[in-house]
Amino acid sequence: MLNKFITTEDGSITCLEPECGELYHNRAGAYTEALNNYAKPCALEKRVKKQKQIAVLDSCFGLGYNTFVFINELLEQLNTNNLGGVLETCRIVAIDRDRDIVKLLPEILAQSQFKLLCQTLDSNQMLDTLQNSAIYSFNPKADSSFSISLELKFADLRRAVLRLVENEEQFDCIFHDGFSPIAMPELWTIDLFQLYKKLLNSDGRIITYSSAYAIRSALKQCGLQIRKTIAVGKKSGGTIAFKNSEEIVDNENIFFLSQEENEKLSSHSGIPYRDPDFKYSRAQIVENREAEIRQAKLCANK
Ligand SMILES: C[S@@+](CC[C@H](N)C(=O)[O-])C[C@H]1O[C@@H](n2cnc3c(N)ncnc32)[C@H](O)[C@@H]1O
């Protein structure tokens, strides 16, 4: 059980995962990362005006920043538009394998950045509901029919995503926020991304903090269009993978990859992690990728 919070450089708190020794967030700021690498790249301003429904999959919910900052941003958009848009519902499905994280959420939500969110919903009731894997719904403005629902599934990500595909679920935005590919390669395989692609609406996008070539290349090999998000702290910008290039609006949050970055995708560094039946151990996934890299180098030297 995690019990110690660490303050990141923007003043927001995070935790250290003892097994892999990684922080839950970018050292430069847990809140800033959720805002710049996840919420802003969702293009909420456009969606609020154009869509009746928004559906988000938050893979690796953790301390909930990506979901909570997304809701915060949505509430701000709704206030700005005076609920004049066409949006009627927002559905968020979150997945994490760790049930204990819900106990940490009161301290996350007590931070000043979540004031608007906590004024809008009953956070105790929400946390009780999430703990029991039930769906928490709330209406941010009593005088409108607009509602937001949030469901937290406690499960292994790969199994949960397979079930969502079997149920033919569809999402506008998929947040992917596992610990790093080096620590947990099983969460970064091309096979998982192929499932994500099936879950995307026609103008959907997969959003992750990772800028690793093996990850960008895997998303590209799934037939998705790749762009990057703004850098947070010392880390390079994250990645957005779009299903439909017509939906890409390059703006202050979304950028083209440089020529050098694009070239790297077809180099050995871009060879993806693979786990076709979601059965391999971490060591097996890494070993198989290393063997594939060795083979590619041999072929290149012939
Ligand atoms: C980097 S943290 C996520 C941070 C989070 N998105 C946030 O905004 O606070 C990674 C999370 O992945 C979860 N996780 C690790 N392996 C998993 C698996 N196989 N299935 C589901 N969740 C997993 C961990 O429990 C942890 O909460």
The ligand as a MOL file (V3000), in Angstrom:
LIG
                    3D

  0  0  0     0  0            999 V3000
M  V30 BEGIN CTAB
M  V30 COUNTS 27 29 0 0 0
M  V30 BEGIN ATOM
M  V30 1 C 1.7760 5.8740 -13.7850 0
M  V30 2 S 0.5060 5.2720 -12.7550 0 CHG=1
M  V30 3 C -0.9260 6.0640 -13.3930 0
M  V30 4 C -1.0850 7.5010 -12.9960 0
M  V30 5 C -2.4910 7.9960 -13.2200 0
M  V30 6 N -2.9130 7.9310 -14.6030 0
M  V30 7 C -2.7830 9.3480 -12.6440 0
M  V30 8 O -3.1990 10.2330 -13.3910 0
M  V30 9 O -2.6210 9.5120 -11.4460 0 CHG=-1
M  V30 10 C 0.3000 3.6340 -13.3640 0
M  V30 11 C -0.8870 2.8730 -12.8310 0
M  V30 12 O -0.9520 1.6600 -13.5820 0
M  V30 13 C -1.5090 0.6780 -12.7530 0
M  V30 14 N -1.1810 -0.6430 -13.3420 0
M  V30 15 C 0.0250 -1.2450 -13.4220 0
M  V30 16 N -0.0640 -2.4270 -14.0430 0
M  V30 17 C -1.3730 -2.5920 -14.3810 0
M  V30 18 C -2.0980 -3.6100 -15.0340 0
M  V30 19 N -1.4980 -4.7160 -15.4830 0
M  V30 20 N -3.4240 -3.4390 -15.2050 0
M  V30 21 C -4.0540 -2.3150 -14.7520 0
M  V30 22 N -3.4030 -1.3140 -14.1160 0
M  V30 23 C -2.0780 -1.4350 -13.9320 0
M  V30 24 C -0.8840 0.9250 -11.4100 0
M  V30 25 O -1.6920 0.3560 -10.3700 0
M  V30 26 C -0.8360 2.4490 -11.3730 0
M  V30 27 O -1.9260 2.9580 -10.6880 0
M  V30 END ATOM
M  V30 BEGIN BOND
M  V30 1 1 1 2
M  V30 2 1 2 3
M  V30 3 1 2 10
M  V30 4 1 3 4
M  V30 5 1 4 5
M  V30 6 1 5 6
M  V30 7 1 5 7
M  V30 8 2 7 8
M  V30 9 1 7 9
M  V30 10 1 10 11
M  V30 11 1 11 12
M  V30 12 1 11 26
M  V30 13 1 12 13
M  V30 14 1 13 14
M  V30 15 1 13 24
M  V30 16 1 14 15
M  V30 17 1 14 23
M  V30 18 2 15 16
M  V30 19 1 16 17
M  V30 20 1 17 18
M  V30 21 2 17 23
M  V30 22 1 18 19
M  V30 23 2 18 20
M  V30 24 1 20 21
M  V30 25 2 21 22
M  V30 26 1 22 23
M  V30 27 1 24 25
M  V30 28 1 24 26
M  V30 29 1 26 27
M  V30 END BOND
M  V30 END CTAB
M  END
